[in-house]
Amino acid sequence: MIPKNESGQAFDVFRLLIGAIIGLAILVIIISIIQYLESWKVDVSKKLLADGLYNAVQTPNGEVVVRKDLTLRKGDIFSRGNFAEQSGVKWDCLELLVSNIGAFELRNDSIIEIKQGILTTVYFQCFKKPASNPDCDPYCLVSFGKALKNPAAAP
């Protein structure tokens, strides 16, 4: 026969085990939600990035189009080829620029690799047939983290 106080202690251990399992399940759910929201922020940022280039191409008057607070992940890669394909601008009529903060690596003037997760601003600027490259209509600049000047003077 089990004394009364020992059976109560066994029930407390069982309740503690159930509480730990429920707590772990809640923690897994919260972590999943956080990961989903981070992924969602990156997806929205990439759509805003494409939208910014589209807007600049549609109004090639030299005005700077700005997309602020874009979330980019370490390892993301952006290329002139992808930007050209998305916008319809010729590959050699796009110029990529990056700030020198170390979060971006520009390779061969055509590929930008994100070296660390960052919240950044991307600037777009397009010109109609600039004197420096009259075969380009439009000629566009895409700058990660480096502000572009707004005068409508061709590069």
N, CA, C and O atoms as a GROMACS GRO file, in nm:
protein
  620
    1MET      N    1   0.083  -0.117   0.000
    1MET     CA    2   0.000   0.000   0.000
    1MET      C    3   0.088   0.125   0.000
    1MET      O    4   0.187   0.132   0.073
    2ILE      N    5   0.053   0.223  -0.082
    2ILE     CA    6   0.130   0.347  -0.095
    2ILE      C    7   0.074   0.448   0.003
    2ILE      O    8  -0.047   0.471   0.008
    3PRO      N    9   0.163   0.510   0.080
    3PRO     CA   10   0.115   0.614   0.171
    3PRO      C   11   0.059   0.731   0.091
    3PRO      O   12   0.099   0.754  -0.023
    4LYS      N   13  -0.034   0.804   0.150
    4LYS     CA   14  -0.104   0.913   0.081
    4LYS      C   15  -0.011   1.019   0.026
    4LYS      O   16  -0.032   1.066  -0.086
    5ASN      N   17   0.088   1.058   0.098
    5ASN     CA   18   0.174   1.166   0.051
    5ASN      C   19   0.262   1.126  -0.067
    5ASN      O   20   0.298   1.213  -0.146
    6GLU      N   21   0.298   0.998  -0.084
    6GLU     CA   22   0.381   0.955  -0.197
    6GLU      C   23   0.302   0.954  -0.328
    6GLU      O   24   0.358   0.988  -0.432
    7SER      N   25   0.178   0.916  -0.326
    7SER     CA   26   0.099   0.915  -0.450
    7SER      C   27   0.077   1.057  -0.500
    7SER      O   28   0.070   1.079  -0.620
    8GLY      N   29   0.065   1.151  -0.413
    8GLY     CA   30   0.051   1.291  -0.452
    8GLY      C   31   0.177   1.342  -0.519
    8GLY      O   32   0.170   1.422  -0.612
    9GLN      N   33   0.293   1.296  -0.472
    9GLN     CA   34   0.419   1.339  -0.531
    9GLN      C   35   0.434   1.281  -0.673
    9GLN      O   36   0.486   1.349  -0.761
   10ALA      N   37   0.390   1.160  -0.694
   10ALA     CA   38   0.397   1.099  -0.828
   10ALA      C   39   0.309   1.176  -0.925
   10ALA      O   40   0.348   1.196  -1.041
   11PHE      N   41   0.196   1.220  -0.882
   11PHE     CA   42   0.105   1.297  -0.967
   11PHE      C   43   0.168   1.432  -1.001
   11PHE      O   44   0.152   1.481  -1.112
   12ASP      N   45   0.240   1.494  -0.907
   12ASP     CA   46   0.306   1.622  -0.933
   12ASP      C   47   0.415   1.608  -1.039
   12ASP      O   48   0.430   1.695  -1.125
   13VAL      N   49   0.490   1.498  -1.034
   13VAL     CA   50   0.592   1.475  -1.137
   13VAL      C   51   0.527   1.459  -1.273
   13VAL      O   52   0.579   1.510  -1.373
   14PHE      N   53   0.416   1.390  -1.280
   14PHE     CA   54   0.344   1.370  -1.406
   14PHE      C   55   0.294   1.505  -1.459
   14PHE      O   56   0.304   1.532  -1.578
   15ARG      N   57   0.242   1.589  -1.372
   15ARG     CA   58   0.195   1.722  -1.413
   15ARG      C   59   0.312   1.807  -1.463
   15ARG      O   60   0.298   1.881  -1.560
   16LEU      N   61   0.426   1.795  -1.397
   16LEU     CA   62   0.546   1.868  -1.440
   16LEU      C   63   0.589   1.822  -1.579
   16LEU      O   64   0.627   1.905  -1.661
   17LEU      N   65   0.585   1.694  -1.607
   17LEU     CA   66   0.620   1.640  -1.737
   17LEU      C   67   0.525   1.691  -1.845
   17LEU      O   68   0.569   1.731  -1.953
   18ILE      N   69   0.398   1.689  -1.816
   18ILE     CA   70   0.298   1.741  -1.912
   18ILE      C   71   0.322   1.890  -1.937
   18ILE      O   72   0.314   1.935  -2.051
   19GLY      N   73   0.350   1.966  -1.833
   19GLY     CA   74   0.378   2.109  -1.848
   19GLY      C   75   0.501   2.133  -1.935
   19GLY      O   76   0.501   2.224  -2.019
   20ALA      N   77   0.605   2.052  -1.916
   20ALA     CA   78   0.727   2.066  -1.997
   20ALA      C   79   0.700   2.036  -2.143
   20ALA      O   80   0.750   2.106  -2.231
   21ILE      N   81   0.622   1.933  -2.171
   21ILE     CA   82   0.588   1.898  -2.310
   21ILE      C   83   0.506   2.008  -2.375
   21ILE      O   84   0.530   2.042  -2.491
   22ILE      N   85   0.411   2.062  -2.303
   22ILE     CA   86   0.328   2.172  -2.357
   22ILE      C   87   0.415   2.296  -2.380
   22ILE      O   88   0.401   2.363  -2.483
   23GLY      N   89   0.505   2.326  -2.287
   23GLY     CA   90   0.595   2.440  -2.303
   23GLY      C   91   0.685   2.424  -2.424
   23GLY      O   92   0.707   2.520  -2.498
   24LEU      N   93   0.738   2.305  -2.446
   24LEU     CA   94   0.822   2.277  -2.561
   24LEU      C   95   0.743   2.292  -2.692
   24LEU      O   96   0.794   2.347  -2.790
   25ALA      N   97   0.621   2.244  -2.692
   25ALA     CA   98   0.536   2.257  -2.812
   25ALA      C   99   0.509   2.404  -2.843
   25ALA      O  100   0.513   2.445  -2.960
   26ILE      N  101   0.483   2.484  -2.741
   26ILE     CA  102   0.459   2.627  -2.762
   26ILE      C  103   0.586   2.694  -2.815
   26ILE      O  104   0.578   2.779  -2.904
   27LEU      N  105   0.701   2.658  -2.761
   27LEU     CA  106   0.829   2.714  -2.807
   27LEU      C  107   0.853   2.682  -2.955
   27LEU      O  108   0.896   2.768  -3.030
   28VAL      N  109   0.826   2.559  -2.996
   28VAL     CA  110   0.843   2.519  -3.136
   28VAL      C  111   0.750   2.602  -3.226
   28VAL      O  112   0.789   2.645  -3.334
   29ILE      N  113   0.627   2.622  -3.181
   29ILE     CA  114   0.532   2.702  -3.260
   29ILE      C  115   0.581   2.846  -3.272
   29ILE      O  116   0.575   2.904  -3.381
   30ILE      N  117   0.629   2.905  -3.165
   30ILE     CA  118   0.677   3.043  -3.168
   30ILE      C  119   0.798   3.056  -3.261
   30ILE      O  120   0.806   3.150  -3.340
   31ILE      N  121   0.893   2.963  -3.253
   31ILE     CA  122   1.010   2.967  -3.340
   31ILE      C  123   0.969   2.954  -3.487
   31ILE      O  124   1.025   3.021  -3.573
   32SER      N  125   0.873   2.868  -3.515
   32SER     CA  126   0.824   2.851  -3.653
   32SER      C  127   0.762   2.980  -3.704
   32SER      O  128   0.783   3.018  -3.819
   33ILE      N  129   0.686   3.048  -3.620
   33ILE     CA  130   0.623   3.174  -3.660
   33ILE      C  131   0.730   3.279  -3.690
   33ILE      O  132   0.720   3.351  -3.789
   34ILE      N  133   0.831   3.288  -3.605
   34ILE     CA  134   0.939   3.385  -3.626
   34ILE      C  135   1.012   3.356  -3.757
   34ILE      O  136   1.040   3.449  -3.833
   35GLN      N  137   1.042   3.232  -3.785
   35GLN     CA  138   1.110   3.196  -3.910
   35GLN      C  139   1.022   3.229  -4.030
   35GLN      O  140   1.073   3.276  -4.132
   36TYR      N  141   0.894   3.204  -4.020
   36TYR     CA  142   0.802   3.236  -4.130
   36TYR      C  143   0.800   3.386  -4.155
   36TYR      O  144   0.805   3.430  -4.270
   37LEU      N  145   0.793   3.465  -4.047
   37LEU     CA  146   0.787   3.611  -4.064
   37LEU      C  147   0.916   3.665  -4.125
   37LEU      O  148   0.912   3.756  -4.207
   38GLU      N  149   1.031   3.610  -4.086
   38GLU     CA  150   1.159   3.652  -4.146
   38GLU      C  151   1.161   3.619  -4.295
   38GLU      O  152   1.202   3.701  -4.376
   39SER      N  153   1.116   3.500  -4.330
   39SER     CA  154   1.112   3.460  -4.470
   39SER      C  155   1.015   3.550  -4.549
   39SER      O  156   1.042   3.587  -4.663
   40TRP      N  157   0.905   3.583  -4.487
   40TRP     CA  158   0.805   3.670  -4.550
   40TRP      C  159   0.864   3.809  -4.575
   40TRP      O  160   0.843   3.867  -4.681
   41LYS      N  161   0.940   3.862  -4.477
   41LYS     CA  162   1.002   3.994  -4.493
   41LYS      C  163   1.099   3.994  -4.610
   41LYS      O  164   1.106   4.091  -4.685
   42VAL      N  165   1.175   3.888  -4.626
   42VAL     CA  166   1.271   3.878  -4.737
   42VAL      C  167   1.196   3.871  -4.870
   42VAL      O  168   1.235   3.937  -4.966
   43ASP      N  169   1.089   3.792  -4.876
   43ASP     CA  170   1.011   3.782  -5.000
   43ASP      C  171   0.950   3.916  -5.039
   43ASP      O  172   0.954   3.955  -5.155
   44VAL      N  173   0.894   3.987  -4.942
   44VAL     CA  174   0.836   4.119  -4.968
   44VAL      C  175   0.945   4.215  -5.015
   44VAL      O  176   0.922   4.294  -5.107
   45SER      N  177   1.062   4.209  -4.953
   45SER     CA  178   1.172   4.297  -4.991
   45SER      C  179   1.215   4.271  -5.135
   45SER      O  180   1.243   4.366  -5.209
   46LYS      N  181   1.221   4.146  -5.176
   46LYS     CA  182   1.260   4.114  -5.314
   46LYS      C  183   1.156   4.164  -5.414
   46LYS      O  184   1.190   4.208  -5.523
   47LYS      N  185   1.028   4.157  -5.376
   47LYS     CA  186   0.923   4.211  -5.464
   47LYS      C  187   0.934   4.363  -5.474
   47LYS      O  188   0.916   4.420  -5.582
   48LEU      N  189   0.963   4.430  -5.361
   48LEU     CA  190   0.982   4.575  -5.362
   48LEU      C  191   1.104   4.614  -5.445
   48LEU      O  192   1.104   4.717  -5.512
   49LEU      N  193   1.206   4.532  -5.441
   49LEU     CA  194   1.327   4.555  -5.520
   49LEU      C  195   1.293   4.552  -5.670
   49LEU      O  196   1.332   4.642  -5.744
   50ALA      N  197   1.222   4.450  -5.713
   50ALA     CA  198   1.182   4.438  -5.853
   50ALA      C  199   1.089   4.553  -5.892
   50ALA      O  200   1.099   4.607  -6.003
   51ASP      N  201   1.000   4.590  -5.802
   51ASP     CA  202   0.906   4.700  -5.827
   51ASP      C  203   0.980   4.833  -5.843
   51ASP      O  204   0.944   4.916  -5.927
   52GLY      N  205   1.084   4.854  -5.763
   52GLY     CA  206   1.162   4.978  -5.772
   52GLY      C  207   1.229   4.992  -5.907
   52GLY      O  208   1.227   5.100  -5.966
   53LEU      N  209   1.289   4.884  -5.955
   53LEU     CA  210   1.352   4.889  -6.087
   53LEU      C  211   1.249   4.912  -6.196
   53LEU      O  212   1.272   4.990  -6.289
   54TYR      N  213   1.135   4.846  -6.186
   54TYR     CA  214   1.028   4.864  -6.285
   54TYR      C  215   0.984   5.011  -6.290
   54TYR      O  216   0.967   5.068  -6.397
   55ASN      N  217   0.965   5.072  -6.172
   55ASN     CA  218   0.922   5.212  -6.167
   55ASN      C  219   1.027   5.305  -6.229
   55ASN      O  220   0.992   5.400  -6.299
   56ALA      N  221   1.154   5.279  -6.202
   56ALA     CA  222   1.260   5.363  -6.259
   56ALA      C  223   1.266   5.349  -6.411
   56ALA      O  224   1.287   5.448  -6.482
   57VAL      N  225   1.247   5.228  -6.461
   57VAL     CA  226   1.250   5.204  -6.606
   57VAL      C  227   1.131   5.273  -6.674
   57VAL      O  228   1.144   5.325  -6.785
   58GLN      N  229   1.017   5.275  -6.608
   58GLN     CA  230   0.897   5.336  -6.666
   58GLN      C  231   0.907   5.489  -6.672
   58GLN      O  232   0.839   5.552  -6.753
   59THR      N  233   0.989   5.548  -6.588
   59THR     CA  234   1.007   5.694  -6.587
   59THR      C  235   1.156   5.726  -6.595
   59THR      O  236   1.216   5.766  -6.495
   60PRO      N  237   1.218   5.708  -6.712
   60PRO     CA  238   1.363   5.728  -6.725
   60PRO      C  239   1.403   5.875  -6.736
   60PRO      O  240   1.461   5.917  -6.836
   61ASN      N  241   1.371   5.953  -6.633
   61ASN     CA  242   1.399   6.096  -6.634
   61ASN      C  243   1.512   6.134  -6.539
   61ASN      O  244   1.533   6.253  -6.514
   62GLY      N  245   1.584   6.036  -6.485
   62GLY     CA  246   1.693   6.064  -6.394
   62GLY      C  247   1.653   6.075  -6.249
   62GLY      O  248   1.738   6.088  -6.161
   63GLU      N  249   1.524   6.070  -6.222
   63GLU     CA  250   1.478   6.078  -6.084
   63GLU      C  251   1.509   5.948  -6.010
   63GLU      O  252   1.493   5.839  -6.065
   64VAL      N  253   1.555   5.961  -5.887
   64VAL     CA  254   1.593   5.844  -5.809
   64VAL      C  255   1.469   5.781  -5.745
   64VAL      O  256   1.389   5.849  -5.681
   65VAL      N  257   1.455   5.651  -5.764
   65VAL     CA  258   1.349   5.573  -5.700
   65VAL      C  259   1.414   5.502  -5.581
   65VAL      O  260   1.517   5.435  -5.597
   66VAL      N  261   1.356   5.517  -5.464
   66VAL     CA  262   1.416   5.464  -5.342
   66VAL      C  263   1.327   5.356  -5.282
   66VAL      O  264   1.205   5.372  -5.273
   67ARG      N  265   1.388   5.246  -5.242
   67ARG     CA  266   1.318   5.140  -5.168
   67ARG      C  267   1.393   5.122  -5.036
   67ARG      O  268   1.505   5.072  -5.033
   68LYS      N  269   1.328   5.164  -4.928
   68LYS     CA  270   1.391   5.162  -4.795
   68LYS      C  271   1.356   5.036  -4.718
   68LYS      O  272   1.258   4.967  -4.746
   69ASP      N  273   1.440   5.008  -4.621
   69ASP     CA  274   1.417   4.900  -4.524
   69ASP      C  275   1.394   4.764  -4.590
   69ASP      O  276   1.301   4.692  -4.553
   70LEU      N  277   1.476   4.730  -4.686
   70LEU     CA  278   1.467   4.599  -4.749
   70LEU      C  279   1.551   4.500  -4.670
   70LEU      O  280   1.666   4.527  -4.636
   71THR      N  281   1.493   4.386  -4.640
   71THR     CA  282   1.562   4.281  -4.564
   71THR      C  283   1.625   4.184  -4.663
   71THR      O  284   1.555   4.120  -4.742
   72LEU      N  285   1.757   4.173  -4.657
   72LEU     CA  286   1.829   4.082  -4.744
   72LEU      C  287   1.907   3.983  -4.658
   72LEU      O  288   1.962   4.020  -4.555
   73ARG      N  289   1.910   3.858  -4.702
   73ARG     CA  290   1.976   3.751  -4.626
   73ARG      C  291   2.118   3.728  -4.673
   73ARG      O  292   2.152   3.754  -4.789
   74LYS      N  293   2.199   3.680  -4.583
   74LYS     CA  294   2.335   3.641  -4.617
   74LYS      C  295   2.328   3.534  -4.726
   74LYS      O  296   2.252   3.438  -4.716
   75GLY      N  297   2.409   3.552  -4.830
   75GLY     CA  298   2.413   3.455  -4.939
   75GLY      C  299   2.323   3.488  -5.056
   75GLY      O  300   2.336   3.427  -5.162
   76ASP      N  301   2.231   3.585  -5.040
   76ASP     CA  302   2.148   3.627  -5.154
   76ASP      C  303   2.238   3.684  -5.262
   76ASP      O  304   2.336   3.752  -5.234
   77ILE      N  305   2.203   3.656  -5.388
   77ILE     CA  306   2.282   3.703  -5.501
   77ILE      C  307   2.189   3.775  -5.599
   77ILE      O  308   2.081   3.726  -5.632
   78PHE      N  309   2.234   3.892  -5.643
   78PHE     CA  310   2.161   3.970  -5.742
   78PHE      C  311   2.258   3.996  -5.857
   78PHE      O  312   2.374   4.030  -5.835
   79SER      N  313   2.209   3.980  -5.980
   79SER     CA  314   2.299   3.998  -6.094
   79SER      C  315   2.238   4.093  -6.196
   79SER      O  316   2.117   4.114  -6.201
   80ARG      N  317   2.327   4.149  -6.278
   80ARG     CA  318   2.280   4.236  -6.386
   80ARG      C  319   2.189   4.158  -6.479
   80ARG      O  320   2.090   4.211  -6.530
   81GLY      N  321   2.222   4.031  -6.502
   81GLY     CA  322   2.139   3.948  -6.589
   81GLY      C  323   1.996   3.935  -6.538
   81GLY      O  324   1.900   3.946  -6.614
   82ASN      N  325   1.983   3.911  -6.407
   82ASN     CA  326   1.848   3.899  -6.350
   82ASN      C  327   1.773   4.032  -6.357
   82ASN      O  328   1.655   4.035  -6.392
   83PHE      N  329   1.842   4.142  -6.324
   83PHE     CA  330   1.778   4.273  -6.332
   83PHE      C  331   1.738   4.304  -6.475
   83PHE      O  332   1.630   4.359  -6.499
   84ALA      N  333   1.824   4.270  -6.572
   84ALA     CA  334   1.793   4.295  -6.713
   84ALA      C  335   1.672   4.214  -6.757
   84ALA      O  336   1.584   4.265  -6.827
   85GLU      N  337   1.668   4.090  -6.715
   85GLU     CA  338   1.555   4.003  -6.751
   85GLU      C  339   1.424   4.053  -6.692
   85GLU      O  340   1.320   4.052  -6.759
   86GLN      N  341   1.428   4.096  -6.566
   86GLN     CA  342   1.306   4.144  -6.500
   86GLN      C  343   1.256   4.275  -6.559
   86GLN      O  344   1.135   4.298  -6.566
   87SER      N  345   1.349   4.361  -6.602
   87SER     CA  346   1.309   4.497  -6.642
   87SER      C  347   1.299   4.517  -6.793
   87SER      O  348   1.236   4.612  -6.838
   88GLY      N  349   1.362   4.429  -6.871
   88GLY     CA  350   1.362   4.448  -7.016
   88GLY      C  351   1.473   4.542  -7.062
   88GLY      O  352   1.481   4.574  -7.180
   89VAL      N  353   1.557   4.587  -6.970
   89VAL     CA  354   1.669   4.674  -7.005
   89VAL      C  355   1.784   4.584  -7.052
   89VAL      O  356   1.805   4.476  -6.997
   90LYS      N  357   1.859   4.629  -7.153
   90LYS     CA  358   1.973   4.552  -7.202
   90LYS      C  359   2.075   4.532  -7.089
   90LYS      O  360   2.093   4.618  -7.004
   91TRP      N  361   2.140   4.417  -7.092
   91TRP     CA  362   2.237   4.381  -6.987
   91TRP      C  363   2.345   4.487  -6.972
   91TRP      O  364   2.381   4.524  -6.861
   92ASP      N  365   2.398   4.535  -7.086
   92ASP     CA  366   2.507   4.633  -7.080
   92ASP      C  367   2.458   4.775  -7.055
   92ASP      O  368   2.538   4.869  -7.054
   93CYS      N  369   2.328   4.792  -7.035
   93CYS     CA  370   2.270   4.922  -7.004
   93CYS      C  371   2.232   4.933  -6.857
   93CYS      O  372   2.161   5.025  -6.817
   94LEU      N  373   2.278   4.838  -6.778
   94LEU     CA  374   2.256   4.839  -6.633
   94LEU      C  375   2.390   4.850  -6.563
   94LEU      O  376   2.487   4.785  -6.603
   95GLU      N  377   2.395   4.932  -6.460
   95GLU     CA  378   2.517   4.944  -6.382
   95GLU      C  379   2.482   4.917  -6.236
   95GLU      O  380   2.388   4.974  -6.182
   96LEU      N  381   2.560   4.829  -6.172
   96LEU     CA  382   2.539   4.796  -6.032
   96LEU      C  383   2.641   4.869  -5.946
   96LEU      O  384   2.760   4.875  -5.979
   97LEU      N  385   2.594   4.924  -5.835
   97LEU     CA  386   2.680   4.994  -5.740
   97LEU      C  387   2.651   4.941  -5.600
   97LEU      O  388   2.539   4.898  -5.571
   98VAL      N  389   2.751   4.945  -5.513
   98VAL     CA  390   2.730   4.904  -5.374
   98VAL      C  391   2.801   5.001  -5.281
   98VAL      O  392   2.899   5.065  -5.320
   99SER      N  393   2.751   5.013  -5.159
   99SER     CA  394   2.820   5.093  -5.058
   99SER      C  395   2.940   5.013  -5.009
   99SER      O  396   2.951   4.894  -5.036
  100ASN      N  397   3.028   5.079  -4.938
  100ASN     CA  398   3.148   5.011  -4.892
  100ASN      C  399   3.136   4.969  -4.745
  100ASN      O  400   3.236   4.971  -4.673
  101ILE      N  401   3.017   4.930  -4.700
  101ILE     CA  402   3.000   4.892  -4.560
  101ILE      C  403   3.039   4.748  -4.532
  101ILE      O  404   3.040   4.706  -4.416
  102GLY      N  405   3.070   4.672  -4.634
  102GLY     CA  406   3.115   4.535  -4.613
  102GLY      C  407   3.006   4.430  -4.618
  102GLY      O  408   3.035   4.311  -4.619
  103ALA      N  409   2.881   4.471  -4.622
  103ALA     CA  410   2.772   4.375  -4.630
  103ALA      C  411   2.748   4.328  -4.773
  103ALA      O  412   2.680   4.228  -4.795
  104PHE      N  413   2.805   4.400  -4.869
  104PHE     CA  414   2.786   4.368  -5.010
  104PHE      C  415   2.921   4.341  -5.075
  104PHE      O  416   3.022   4.402  -5.041
  105GLU      N  417   2.920   4.247  -5.170
  105GLU     CA  418   3.040   4.224  -5.251
  105GLU      C  419   2.998   4.232  -5.397
  105GLU      O  420   2.911   4.158  -5.443
  106LEU      N  421   3.061   4.323  -5.470
  106LEU     CA  422   3.036   4.339  -5.613
  106LEU      C  423   3.146   4.266  -5.688
  106LEU      O  424   3.264   4.298  -5.675
  107ARG      N  425   3.105   4.166  -5.767
  107ARG     CA  426   3.201   4.085  -5.844
  107ARG      C  427   3.184   4.113  -5.992
  107ARG      O  428   3.074   4.106  -6.046
  108ASN      N  429   3.295   4.144  -6.058
  108ASN     CA  430   3.299   4.164  -6.203
  108ASN      C  431   3.196   4.267  -6.252
  108ASN      O  432   3.151   4.260  -6.366
  109ASP      N  433   3.160   4.360  -6.167
  109ASP     CA  434   3.062   4.465  -6.200
  109ASP      C  435   2.927   4.408  -6.244
  109ASP      O  436   2.846   4.479  -6.303
  110SER      N  437   2.903   4.280  -6.215
  110SER     CA  438   2.778   4.221  -6.262
  110SER      C  439   2.704   4.137  -6.159
  110SER      O  440   2.589   4.099  -6.183
  111ILE      N  441   2.766   4.106  -6.047
  111ILE     CA  442   2.701   4.023  -5.946
  111ILE      C  443   2.721   4.086  -5.809
  111ILE      O  444   2.832   4.123  -5.772
  112ILE      N  445   2.612   4.097  -5.734
  112ILE     CA  446   2.619   4.145  -5.596
  112ILE      C  447   2.583   4.029  -5.506
  112ILE      O  448   2.477   3.968  -5.520
  113GLU      N  449   2.674   3.999  -5.412
  113GLU     CA  450   2.646   3.895  -5.313
  113GLU      C  451   2.630   3.962  -5.177
  113GLU      O  452   2.710   4.049  -5.140
  114ILE      N  453   2.527   3.923  -5.104
  114ILE     CA  454   2.504   3.975  -4.970
  114ILE      C  455   2.590   3.894  -4.875
  114ILE      O  456   2.572   3.773  -4.862
  115LYS      N  457   2.684   3.960  -4.807
  115LYS     CA  458   2.780   3.891  -4.720
  115LYS      C  459   2.728   3.871  -4.578
  115LYS      O  460   2.778   3.785  -4.506
  116GLN      N  461   2.627   3.949  -4.538
  116GLN     CA  462   2.566   3.932  -4.406
  116GLN      C  463   2.423   3.983  -4.414
  116GLN      O  464   2.392   4.073  -4.492
  117GLY      N  465   2.335   3.925  -4.334
  117GLY     CA  466   2.198   3.971  -4.332
  117GLY      C  467   2.194   4.119  -4.299
  117GLY      O  468   2.264   4.165  -4.209
  118ILE      N  469   2.111   4.194  -4.372
  118ILE     CA  470   2.112   4.339  -4.356
  118ILE      C  471   1.976   4.398  -4.388
  118ILE      O  472   1.901   4.345  -4.470
  119LEU      N  473   1.947   4.508  -4.324
  119LEU     CA  474   1.832   4.592  -4.356
  119LEU      C  475   1.889   4.712  -4.428
  119LEU      O  476   1.963   4.790  -4.368
  120THR      N  477   1.856   4.730  -4.555
  120THR     CA  478   1.923   4.832  -4.636
  120THR      C  479   1.825   4.909  -4.724
  120THR      O  480   1.706   4.878  -4.729
  121THR      N  481   1.878   5.008  -4.792
  121THR     CA  482   1.804   5.088  -4.889
  121THR      C  483   1.866   5.064  -5.026
  121THR      O  484   1.988   5.059  -5.039
  122VAL      N  485   1.781   5.049  -5.127
  122VAL     CA  486   1.830   5.030  -5.264
  122VAL      C  487   1.777   5.146  -5.348
  122VAL      O  488   1.660   5.183  -5.338
  123TYR      N  489   1.864   5.203  -5.431
  123TYR     CA  490   1.832   5.319  -5.513
  123TYR      C  491   1.835   5.279  -5.660
  123TYR      O  492   1.921   5.201  -5.702
  124PHE      N  493   1.742   5.333  -5.737
  124PHE     CA  494   1.732   5.305  -5.880
  124PHE      C  495   1.726   5.439  -5.953
  124PHE      O  496   1.662   5.534  -5.906
  125GLN      N  497   1.792   5.446  -6.068
  125GLN     CA  498   1.789   5.569  -6.147
  125GLN      C  499   1.806   5.531  -6.294
  125GLN      O  500   1.900   5.460  -6.329
  126CYS      N  501   1.716   5.579  -6.377
  126CYS     CA  502   1.724   5.548  -6.520
  126CYS      C  503   1.724   5.678  -6.602
  126CYS      O  504   1.660   5.777  -6.566
  127PHE      N  505   1.796   5.673  -6.712
  127PHE     CA  506   1.807   5.788  -6.803
  127PHE      C  507   1.770   5.743  -6.943
  127PHE      O  508   1.794   5.629  -6.982
  128LYS      N  509   1.711   5.834  -7.019
  128LYS     CA  510   1.679   5.807  -7.158
  128LYS      C  511   1.800   5.844  -7.244
  128LYS      O  512   1.842   5.960  -7.242
  129LYS      N  513   1.855   5.751  -7.316
  129LYS     CA  514   1.967   5.770  -7.409
  129LYS      C  515   2.071   5.869  -7.357
  129LYS      O  516   2.081   5.980  -7.410
  130PRO      N  517   2.148   5.834  -7.256
  130PRO     CA  518   2.249   5.926  -7.205
  130PRO      C  519   2.360   5.948  -7.308
  130PRO      O  520   2.386   5.862  -7.392
  131ALA      N  521   2.425   6.062  -7.300
  131ALA     CA  522   2.532   6.095  -7.395
  131ALA      C  523   2.647   5.995  -7.386
  131ALA      O  524   2.713   5.966  -7.486
  132SER      N  525   2.670   5.942  -7.266
  132SER     CA  526   2.781   5.848  -7.248
  132SER      C  527   2.754   5.712  -7.310
  132SER      O  528   2.847   5.634  -7.333
  133ASN      N  529   2.628   5.681  -7.336
  133ASN     CA  530   2.592   5.552  -7.394
  133ASN      C  531   2.460   5.567  -7.471
  133ASN      O  532   2.356   5.521  -7.424
  134PRO      N  533   2.464   5.630  -7.588
  134PRO     CA  534   2.340   5.659  -7.662
  134PRO      C  535   2.266   5.536  -7.714
  134PRO      O  536   2.151   5.547  -7.755
  135ASP      N  537   2.330   5.420  -7.714
  135ASP     CA  538   2.263   5.298  -7.759
  135ASP      C  539   2.167   5.243  -7.653
  135ASP      O  540   2.086   5.155  -7.681
  136CYS      N  541   2.178   5.296  -7.534
  136CYS     CA  542   2.094   5.246  -7.424
  136CYS      C  543   1.971   5.334  -7.407
  136CYS      O  544   1.982   5.456  -7.389
  137ASP      N  545   1.857   5.272  -7.413
  137ASP     CA  546   1.732   5.343  -7.389
  137ASP      C  547   1.639   5.252  -7.311
  137ASP      O  548   1.565   5.174  -7.372
  138PRO      N  549   1.639   5.258  -7.184
  138PRO     CA  550   1.709   5.348  -7.093
  138PRO      C  551   1.840   5.289  -7.044
  138PRO      O  552   1.870   5.172  -7.065
  139TYR      N  553   1.917   5.375  -6.976
  139TYR     CA  554   2.039   5.334  -6.905
  139TYR      C  555   2.007   5.345  -6.757
  139TYR      O  556   1.961   5.450  -6.712
  140CYS      N  557   2.030   5.239  -6.680
  140CYS     CA  558   1.986   5.238  -6.540
  140CYS      C  559   2.099   5.206  -6.442
  140CYS      O  560   2.189   5.127  -6.472
  141LEU      N  561   2.091   5.269  -6.327
  141LEU     CA  562   2.180   5.242  -6.215
  141LEU      C  563   2.100   5.175  -6.105
  141LEU      O  564   1.988   5.216  -6.075
  142VAL      N  565   2.157   5.072  -6.045
  142VAL     CA  566   2.096   5.004  -5.929
  142VAL      C  567   2.203   5.008  -5.821
  142VAL      O  568   2.311   4.951  -5.836
  143SER      N  569   2.172   5.074  -5.711
  143SER     CA  570   2.271   5.095  -5.607
  143SER      C  571   2.222   5.040  -5.473
  143SER      O  572   2.117   5.080  -5.423
  144PHE      N  573   2.299   4.948  -5.416
  144PHE     CA  574   2.267   4.888  -5.287
  144PHE      C  575   2.336   4.966  -5.176
  144PHE      O  576   2.458   4.960  -5.161
  145GLY      N  577   2.258   5.041  -5.099
  145GLY     CA  578   2.311   5.111  -4.983
  145GLY      C  579   2.388   5.238  -5.012
  145GLY      O  580   2.433   5.304  -4.918
  146LYS      N  581   2.404   5.275  -5.135
  146LYS     CA  582   2.480   5.395  -5.172
  146LYS      C  583   2.384   5.491  -5.242
  146LYS      O  584   2.333   5.461  -5.351
  147ALA      N  585   2.359   5.605  -5.180
  147ALA     CA  586   2.262   5.700  -5.234
  147ALA      C  587   2.306   5.755  -5.369
  147ALA      O  588   2.425   5.777  -5.393
  148LEU      N  589   2.209   5.775  -5.456
  148LEU     CA  590   2.233   5.835  -5.587
  148LEU      C  591   2.185   5.979  -5.585
  148LEU      O  592   2.091   6.012  -5.512
  149LYS      N  593   2.249   6.065  -5.663
  149LYS     CA  594   2.209   6.204  -5.669
  149LYS      C  595   2.089   6.219  -5.762
  149LYS      O  596   2.079   6.149  -5.862
  150ASN      N  597   1.999   6.311  -5.727
  150ASN     CA  598   1.873   6.324  -5.797
  150ASN      C  599   1.874   6.412  -5.921
  150ASN      O  600   1.776   6.407  -5.995
  151PRO      N  601   1.976   6.493  -5.950
  151PRO     CA  602   1.966   6.573  -6.072
  151PRO      C  603   1.955   6.483  -6.195
  151PRO      O  604   2.015   6.376  -6.199
  152ALA      N  605   1.879   6.526  -6.291
  152ALA     CA  606   1.853   6.445  -6.409
  152ALA      C  607   1.966   6.453  -6.510
  152ALA      O  608   1.943   6.449  -6.631
  153ALA      N  609   2.089   6.465  -6.463
  153ALA     CA  610   2.204   6.466  -6.553
  153ALA      C  611   2.247   6.323  -6.582
  153ALA      O  612   2.255   6.240  -6.491
  154ALA      N  613   2.273   6.296  -6.706
  154ALA     CA  614   2.314   6.160  -6.746
  154ALA      C  615   2.451   6.130  -6.689
  154ALA      O  616   2.532   6.221  -6.668
  155PRO      N  617   2.479   6.001  -6.664
  155PRO     CA  618   2.610   5.963  -6.609
  155PRO      C  619   2.721   5.979  -6.711
  155PRO      O  620   2.837   5.952  -6.680
   0.00000   0.00000   0.00000
